[in-house]
């Protein structure tokens, strides 16, 4: 008897709060059923930081606020057959994109960083320096939704989407039966 190959899934968290990964864990006991169908590759859930081989599904949480986020997202697009934007930060930039309004006003990035690290109220920064270490990724001019950087195949909306919606979407996707959401499926009341 030949055992079916498990689908390979990778996940990443970019500029967001990690709430969508917590929602993945909210599948509770259904995770056991899902793990019988998938094998997790690169993911904070496994602590694998590099792809071990091509993946069937990539799941991205968060938008892109720095150059490292862009590189990770591009790497996922190159290494995943299907790429899913999970949650509002990945789909629209979410809360991190609130800085876009500030950056498009009269205050350039330098002024914002000075207020955040030097002149802001209740700050203690004896060096009066803005962190500038080569290990820190460079900030982008604004926060970008994932689809502004690479092609995204599916969006799962919510902040965070429920474990139910994530599970149902993945099961239908694995069975080749996911064609988008019914209008009544995505509700936030």
C-alpha positions in Angstrom: 0.0 0.0 0.0 1.4 3.4 -1.0 1.2 6.2 1.5 0.2 9.6 0.0 2.8 12.3 0.1 2.1 14.9 2.8 1.8 18.5 1.5 4.8 20.7 2.6 3.8 23.9 4.3 5.9 26.9 5.4 4.9 29.9 7.4 6.5 33.3 8.2 5.7 36.3 10.4 6.7 39.7 9.0 5.6 43.1 10.3 2.7 42.1 12.6 2.0 40.9 16.1 2.3 37.1 15.6 -1.5 36.8 16.3 -2.2 35.0 13.1 0.3 32.2 14.1 -1.5 32.1 17.4 -4.7 31.7 15.5 -3.1 28.7 13.6 -2.6 27.1 17.1 -6.3 27.9 17.8 -7.2 25.0 15.5 -6.7 23.0 18.7 -7.2 19.2 18.3 -7.7 19.7 14.5 -4.0 20.4 14.4 -3.5 16.6 14.8 -5.7 16.0 11.8 -3.9 18.7 9.8 -0.5 17.2 10.7 -1.6 13.9 9.2 -1.9 15.8 5.9 0.9 18.3 6.0 4.6 18.5 7.0 5.8 21.9 8.3 9.0 23.2 6.7 10.4 26.7 7.3 8.4 28.2 10.1 8.6 29.9 13.5 6.5 26.9 14.7 9.4 24.5 13.9 12.3 27.1 14.2 13.5 26.1 10.7 14.9 29.3 9.3 15.6 28.1 5.7 13.6 26.1 3.2 14.7 22.4 3.1 13.0 22.0 -0.2 10.1 23.4 -2.3 6.8 23.8 -0.5 3.2 23.3 -1.7 1.8 26.1 0.5 3.4 29.2 2.0 1.5 31.2 4.7 2.6 34.8 5.4 1.5 36.8 8.3 2.3 40.6 8.4 3.3 43.2 5.9 6.7 44.5 4.8 8.2 47.3 6.8 11.9 46.6 6.3 14.2 45.1 3.7 14.4 41.8 5.6 10.6 41.4 5.3 10.8 41.9 1.5 13.6 39.3 1.2 11.7 36.7 3.3 8.5 37.3 1.2 10.4 37.0 -2.1 12.0 33.8 -0.8 8.6 32.4 0.0 7.3 33.3 -3.5 10.2 31.5 -5.1 9.9 28.4 -2.9 6.1 27.9 -2.6 3.6 26.8 -5.2 0.7 28.6 -3.5 1.2 31.7 -1.3 -1.4 32.8 1.2 -1.6 36.2 2.9 -3.0 35.5 6.4 -4.6 38.4 8.2 -5.1 42.1 7.7 -1.4 43.1 8.2 -0.4 40.8 5.3 -3.4 41.8 3.2 -3.5 45.6 3.8 -0.5 46.4 6.0 -2.6 46.4 9.2 -1.6 48.4 12.3 2.1 48.7 11.2 0.9 50.6 8.1 -0.4 53.4 10.4 3.1 54.9 10.1 2.5 55.4 6.4 0.3 58.4 7.2 3.1 59.9 9.3 5.7 59.2 6.6 3.7 61.0 4.0 3.2 64.1 6.1 5.9 66.7 6.6 8.1 64.4 8.8 10.6 62.4 6.9 11.9 59.1 8.3 14.8 60.7 10.1 12.5 63.0 12.1 10.3 60.0 13.1 13.3 58.0 14.2 14.7 61.0 16.2 11.4 61.3 18.0 11.2 57.5 18.6 14.7 57.2 20.0 16.0 60.6 21.0 13.5 63.4 21.6 10.4 61.5 22.5 8.8 62.0 26.0 9.9 59.7 28.8 12.9 58.4 26.8 16.2 57.6 28.4 18.9 57.4 25.7 22.2 58.5 27.1 24.0 58.1 23.7 21.4 60.2 21.8 21.9 57.9 18.9 19.4 56.2 16.7 20.1 52.4 16.5 22.2 51.9 13.4 23.8 48.4 13.5 24.5 46.5 10.3 22.5 43.6 11.8 19.3 45.8 11.9 17.3 45.6 8.6 16.8 48.9 6.8 13.3 50.4 7.2 11.3 50.9 4.0 9.8 54.2 3.1 6.4 52.8 4.2 4.7 49.5 5.2 3.6 47.5 2.1 0.9 44.8 1.9 2.3 41.5 0.6 0.5 41.8 -2.7 2.4 45.0 -3.4 5.7 43.1 -3.3 4.9 39.6 -4.7 1.9 37.8 -6.3 -0.4 36.4 -3.6 -2.7 33.5 -4.5 -5.2 33.6 -1.6 -6.1 36.0 1.2 -7.5 34.9 4.5 -8.9 38.0 6.1 -9.3 38.9 9.8 -7.3 40.2 12.7 -6.6 37.5 13.4 -8.6 35.0 11.3 -10.2 32.4 13.4 -8.7 28.9 13.7 -11.9 27.6 12.1 -11.5 29.7 9.0 -7.7 28.9 8.7 -8.4 25.1 9.1 -11.3 25.0 6.7 -9.4 27.0 4.1 -6.3 24.7 4.4 -8.4 21.5 4.2 -10.3 22.7 1.2 -7.0 23.9 -0.5 -5.3 20.5 0.2 -8.4 18.8 -1.4 -8.3 21.1 -4.4 -11.7 22.5 -3.4 -10.9 26.0 -2.3 -12.2 28.6 -4.7 -12.5 31.6 -2.3 -14.9 32.4 0.5 -18.7 32.4 0.5 -19.9 35.9 1.5 -21.4 34.6 4.7 -18.2 32.7 5.8 -16.2 35.8 6.5 -18.0 37.7 9.3 -16.6 39.8 12.1 -19.6 40.4 14.3 
